């Protein structure tokens, strides 16, 4: 290695900075504060980066520092210097103020100038930050490739810290590594070539280094870079070789990850090897002594059975081997069993410790309209997450919390049953039947879990068993072992679709025992029971709840509010919120639920995270109660507004001062949602509350929140915006319209993040509401172009819920400005047909009616011809779920204009009857 680039620090400066760094970690607040203030002054020096880097990489060999600090204190000081350097590099402004020359050429020395693992690890973090910030913008700087080559050279010399740094750099910069850097070189090519050579070196390299090299290759596979695609056969050969020659946990884990990534990226390359790979994964699951290794093997099987990469006929031969292994791994391990058995006594009256509370409360999905604003997406893992939730925070503290082999096996069985239900059931049911009454509680528990995992996919195949099975499961709610009672609640909730669709005679016999279990002596069983009740409420028709369940549920909620401790109150808020969304609370409901909520509201401080689910619940209750919530509204709104203002102010201050602590985003989200609930409940009478004497401060805060990078914050703002425009005077927006529309436009253009879909949906929905109530003449051309581009694009896969809302919003905008859509890309038969396919399934009569009014106005102005297929789609759409009376003349004009063509269509009886109503 070369010696460090020439720069000689002032020894006094090194000592001063090292002392400040030590004091910045002091347990004494005064000393810590003084040191932090002094560090801010030190940051102004042009050589600040140099000093930090020097202390990190040369601290061990600096005689003055070695003399002044104890060995451990010096190591901590060096690590602190490194972390401060990393944080400083991540700020673009610092890169403009400070030179990084010394850092670029010397940071690698921290990987081999130290015997301290912490310092080596921090050095790697700094190197990763350097690539993520400086080199991304300066790919022409040859020192980047030189630093990368140095990392690879150190890997070849068995340097674990260098290998970890390399994989971190590749993970953070995989896309950028595929671009050309200095002299046309492409870093990803260099990494792939060298890592393929390194993983061969099993004699000299440690398993840790080989594992990190495999990790780098995995990132290249995920990116599907051309260099890895060209080397897939070589990579596969090396992976198979490692499967036979290396049994270390680190390498085994990365082998499983690589096979999973290859399955997703190049399933064609694995087709001929599937039998061997599946056998390898089953062997790892069965023999691994480390659960993380077994989990990665099971993750491969989870990906394998999804059916996205492998046809059913290729999966089918493996079902017989997969199912028994998955079932066996759904039984708790011996350590977990021991913990459960030592914690089976009652704990319902024991107060929860703060550390036992989940950091994130479950959020009620806002469902203002099931087909529009709510963009909740059901994925194949949604039901698995229910089971995950039930299993988190077990009695023993950490038992089965997080992602475990048991949960991965259950999730895999769930997906496999959805793909090949008959095959799975034929193998699984005989095994499960003999274990349902097993003597060991943990075998019974795993069997019930398996039934729940198989419920969705296999329901129709064992529906004839359910009339006997479900009463049997209900009986297990009396089991002496809490884990069994808990998992029975979850499994019964998984059968709720079967019960509610065609077998409602089971509803009360199932739900009443679950409701009784709400006051179980074990808190984790209470949690499972209230979660199950929430699922039944969510899946149940409002009429069923109102006629059969309303009074019983209210009485039970009242009991739960009195009994539950903090952890389960969070789940209870969610269930009560769903209940209030499903049915309109009467006076009894209000008098039962509201006192508990307001009492809690009064004792919780503004900073308490329990406010999140409470605010969400109050939002639903306020919306359900309507005007009856008015007496509480001023006090509730004032607090929600106060919290929102505090969040916005802290966010604003943090932009200038990074030391300002910003409240967690859920405080802003739930405050916005509660304000929205008040607006929905009180309607136009809430305007003086939100905008006293025309004060529009709330709108300015909403605009600030629209700059938040967290999708859920913007999602809630757009929901509130749409309801404000719906119920209040449109004049409120007069000074803010352009700004809101700008953010809506930005939201629609950046729609490629799946997690941000609900925010895009709400933005498009809000635009449609605004366009019906405010003349957008000044903005309509630009906005309409974005909408039509989204509807017609073939360059990207736009989410279905976004497209549905885009179609509705185009129709709404066309009511006042049909001329904009009567020409160009939208005025084409194929696009109209696509529009109909998106709008026709919409349930909301108001939205569908508005959308079709706009479409008919467009077609009337357009010169384009309608095909028979598109005309039939329009008739289908208009004849179902549309309030034709509000635009009867437009419909008549349309029918007359296409009278001849209509007479030749083959229409259904309902459509003919609808047409005859206009004759």
PyMOL commands that set and color helices and strands:
alter all, ss='L'
color gray80, all
select helices_A, chain A and resi 11-23+29-42+48-58+63-68+71-89+92-97+101-111+117-137+142-156+160-177+182-184+187-198+207-223+226-230+232-245+249-265+267-287+291-305+312-316+319-328+334-341+354-356+382-391+405-419+421-435+441-458+463-478+482-494+496-502+504-517+523-539+542-563+566-582+587-603+610-656+665-690+692-694+697-705+711-727+730-733+737-749+754-773+780-792+800-816+818-821+824-826+829-839+845-861+868-878+884-897+899-902+909-916
alter helices_A, ss='H'
color red, helices_A
deselect
rebuild
show_as cartoon
